[in-house]
Amino acid sequence: FIIIFAAVNAEKVRVNFIFMHVEMPLVLVILFSTLIGALIMFGFSYFRKKS
């Protein structure tokens, strides 16, 4: 499944940040965004349980 997903989303896209831009494969943008979202959710869950 991951190989098919990567093959379908292999085209490069331009990602604009505040002061720069970068071109990278769409699959990396999707995976990186998912990872950042998971880390944020984990952080909220951790601090909620801690307090």
VOBA-1610 file (N, C-alpha, C; in pm, whole numbers, padded with zeros to 5 digits, always signed):
BEGIN
Phe+00082-00120+00000Phe+00000+00000+00000Phe+00087+00126+00000Ile+00191+00129+00081Ile+00277+00247+00090Ile+00352+00270-00041Ile+00393+00162-00106Ile+00464+00175-00234Ile+00371+00235-00340Ile+00247+00190-00344Ile+00150+00245-00439Ile+00123+00392-00406Phe+00105+00422-00278Phe+00081+00560-00235Phe+00196+00651-00277Ala+00318+00606-00257Ala+00435+00685-00294Ala+00444+00703-00445Ala+00413+00599-00520Ala+00422+00606-00665Ala+00317+00702-00722Val+00199+00702-00666Val+00092+00789-00714Val+00120+00936-00681Asn+00187+00961-00569Asn+00213+01097-00524Asn+00360+01135-00535Ala+00424+01096-00643Ala+00567+01119-00658Ala+00601+01254-00721Glu+00503+01324-00779Glu+00535+01450-00846Glu+00579+01555-00744Lys+00664+01643-00789Lys+00716+01747-00700Lys+00617+01862-00691Val+00606+01915-00570Val+00521+02031-00545Val+00605+02139-00478Arg+00563+02261-00494Arg+00634+02374-00433Arg+00566+02406-00301Val+00644+02409-00194Val+00593+02442-00061Val+00651+02578-00023Asn+00563+02673+00006Asn+00606+02809+00042Asn+00603+02826+00193Phe+00716+02867+00247Phe+00725+02904+00387Phe+00725+03056+00393Ile+00746+03112+00510Ile+00741+03258+00523Ile+00851+03325+00442Phe+00974+03279+00455Phe+01086+03346+00390Phe+01153+03263+00281Met+01102+03145+00252Met+01167+03061+00152Met+01064+02965+00091His+01107+02894-00010His+01025+02790-00069His+01114+02672-00103Val+01052+02556-00113Val+01125+02434-00144Val+01036+02346-00230Glu+01097+02271-00318Glu+01024+02173-00398Glu+01059+02035-00349Met+00956+01955-00324Met+00977+01818-00276Met+00862+01731-00324Pro+00881+01600-00324Pro+00772+01511-00365Pro+00651+01525-00273Leu+00534+01517-00332Leu+00410+01532-00257Leu+00399+01430-00145Val+00448+01309-00167Val+00438+01206-00064Val+00514+01249+00061Leu+00627+01318+00047Leu+00701+01366+00163Leu+00626+01476+00236Val+00560+01563+00162Val+00480+01668+00224Val+00367+01606+00306Ile+00300+01506+00250Ile+00190+01440+00321Ile+00241+01368+00445Leu+00349+01292+00433Leu+00402+01218+00547Leu+00455+01312+00655Phe+00524+01418+00616Phe+00576+01513+00712Phe+00463+01584+00786Ser+00358+01622+00715Ser+00243+01688+00777Ser+00174+01594+00875Thr+00162+01467+00838Thr+00101+01368+00926Thr+00185+01350+01052Leu+00315+01344+01037Leu+00404+01329+01152Leu+00394+01449+01246Ile+00395+01569+01192Ile+00383+01690+01274Ile+00248+01690+01348Gly+00141+01654+01279Gly+00010+01647+01343Gly+00006+01546+01456Ala+00068+01430+01434Ala+00072+01326+01538Ala+00152+01374+01659Leu+00262+01443+01635Leu+00343+01495+01747Leu+00267+01601+01826Ile+00193+01685+01759Ile+00112+01786+01828Ile+00004+01718+01912Met-00063+01618+01855Met-00167+01545+01930Met-00107+01475+02051Phe+00010+01414+02034Phe+00078+01348+02145Phe+00113+01449+02254Gly+00161+01565+02214Gly+00196+01669+02310Gly+00076+01715+02391Phe-00037+01740+02324Phe-00158+01780+02396Phe-00204+01670+02490Ser-00199+01547+02444Ser-00241+01434+02528Ser-00150+01420+02650Tyr-00021+01436+02630Tyr+00076+01424+02739Tyr+00052+01531+02846Phe+00036+01656+02803Phe+00018+01764+02900Phe-00119+01757+02967Arg-00219+01703+02898Arg-00351+01687+02958Arg-00347+01583+03069Lys-00278+01472+03046Lys-00265+01367+03148Lys-00178+01412+03264Lys-00080+01497+03234Lys+00013+01543+03337Lys-00055+01637+03436Ser-00148+01718+03390Ser-00212+01815+03479Ser-00345+01770+03533
//
